[in-house]
Amino acid sequence: MNHKLAGNHFLSYMSGIGGLAFLLMIPILGGYIANSIGGRAAIVPAMLASIVGNTPKLFYPIGGLAVITPTGFLGAIMIGIAIGYLVR
């Protein structure tokens, strides 16, 4: 039995939707942590910074060292707190 999720299989679409949901959870977490500290003006900057922190392709390689690890949930928490206090 073939267990790969490829082609037009229903589970491949469900897997894509689940991956997108987890991708969106990180910026939403960062944005609403910043909202609880700094108000509505902090939501979008924290969401944008959380997306950038979770996309290693957008990191600039300093000194030739490429960053390949996203910040994830912990990065979103730190970004939300930092931007929340910055906006406040």
C-alpha positions in Angstrom: 0.0 0.0 0.0 1.3 3.4 -1.0 1.4 5.8 2.0 2.8 8.9 0.2 0.7 12.0 0.0 1.1 12.9 -3.6 -1.1 13.9 -6.6 -4.7 14.6 -6.2 -5.2 12.5 -3.1 -7.6 14.1 -0.6 -5.1 13.7 2.3 -2.4 15.7 0.4 -4.8 18.7 0.4 -5.6 18.3 4.0 -1.9 18.1 4.8 -1.4 21.4 2.9 -4.2 23.1 4.8 -2.8 21.9 8.1 0.7 23.2 7.2 -0.8 26.6 6.3 -2.7 26.7 9.6 0.5 26.1 11.6 2.3 28.6 9.5 -0.3 31.3 10.4 -0.3 30.4 14.1 3.1 31.9 14.8 2.5 35.5 13.5 -0.9 35.5 15.1 0.6 34.6 18.4 3.2 37.3 18.2 0.7 39.9 17.1 -1.7 39.3 19.9 0.9 39.2 22.5 2.0 42.6 21.3 -1.6 43.7 21.3 -2.0 42.8 24.9 1.0 44.9 25.9 1.0 47.8 23.4 -2.5 48.0 22.0 -3.8 47.8 18.4 -0.9 49.7 16.9 1.4 46.8 17.8 -0.5 43.9 16.0 0.8 44.3 12.4 4.5 45.1 13.2 4.6 42.1 15.5 2.9 39.8 13.0 5.3 41.0 10.2 8.4 40.5 12.4 7.1 37.0 13.5 6.7 36.0 9.8 10.2 37.3 9.0 11.6 35.5 12.0 10.0 32.3 10.9 11.3 32.5 7.3 15.1 31.7 7.3 15.4 32.7 3.6 14.8 36.3 4.6 17.8 36.4 7.1 20.9 38.2 5.9 24.0 36.1 6.2 26.4 38.0 8.5 30.0 37.1 8.1 29.2 34.4 5.6 27.2 32.4 8.2 23.8 31.4 6.8 20.9 31.1 9.2 18.8 28.0 8.6 16.8 27.8 11.8 13.5 29.7 12.1 12.7 31.3 15.5 9.3 29.5 15.8 6.9 30.0 18.8 9.6 31.2 21.2 10.7 33.8 18.7 7.1 35.0 18.3 6.7 35.3 22.0 10.0 37.4 22.3 9.0 39.5 19.3 5.5 40.1 20.6 6.8 41.2 24.0 9.6 43.4 22.5 7.3 45.1 20.0 4.5 45.5 22.5 6.8 47.4 24.9 8.3 49.4 22.0 4.9 50.6 20.8 3.7 51.3 24.4 
